[in-house]
Amino acid sequence: MLPDSYSLFSNPMVRFKKYIIITVPIFSLLFITLLSAIGADASESALKHPDGTIRSFSVFISGQYLSVSSNKGFTTRDQQQANLDLAFPLDPRFTFTGGYGIEPDDTLFHHASLGLTVYTRPNDSGLTAVNPDGPIGAPVISIGAASKIRDDKTSDTRYKFSARLLVPSSPHLTVGAGINHYDQSDLLIIDEFYGQLAWFVKRYDPARPYINPDGLPGYPVFRITGGGNSDGLFGQLDVIVPMSPRYSLAVWARGEKISDFGIKKAGVGAGINIYPGNN
């Protein structure tokens, strides 16, 4: 008898589905890379933006570890994930995003995502009333779609659709909220609704907004996210430190509680944000 893996990958339609799911985000990012290479004129390409520099990639590399336990006897497994995310500010109003991640479990899971951020007020060269999330008082809307692909069983692929609203309220403060919708219910996933609060210790110099898109170099940024659903709650504290115009370092702590199963998750993550177009 042939092994299951042979029957899975020998089916052309299954192979086609698997590779489409994986390669569409990759080729979308390659297309954005082409746009970046084509670029714009010198004055536009030098324009700073909350997501980096117009028509220049921003790169985000991160990893996270969560310890998982249950006080009701359920078998648990710690969670690890590594991600590479990209942002491409196409113009003062629109930013495209994409990412890829891996998550080892009983098998390997692949995470792929695409998204769009819309600034209701364009980030033009004359704008000075801003914070790192955008122009003061102008809502910022983000939408996205993501997939979680099981390496050995593509029929088990799961999808997530998300939306987020941020409102830069002052040079030091942003408030926001978001929603995640999953195509399959999972009692261990609780981040369906959340609120967010960001505090920027030091405001930008009006003459140099977005010198680093995360904040003024040398001064930390604190971001608190919390929410859940009827099955549990989660909270996360991010500390981001812009080190120079070109990069920032980030660390965070996260906790989750799923009441019905007595499951608790606690862990940390770290990342680096790179802005090659900034100087």
Secondary structure, DSSP 4 states (H G I P E B T S, - for coil): ---HHHHHHTSHHHHHHHHHHHHHHHHHHHHHHHHHHH---HHHHT-EETTEETTS-EEEEEEEEEEEEESS------EEEEEEEEEEE-SSSEEEEEEEEEEESSSEEEEEEEEEEEESS---TT--SEETTEETT--EEEEEEEEEEETT-GGG-EEEEEEEEEEEEETTEEEEEEEEEESS--TT--TTEEEEEEEESSPPPTTSTTSSTTSSTTS-EEEEEEEEETTEEEEEEEEEEEEETTEEEEEEEEEEEETTTTEEEEEEEEEEEE-TT--
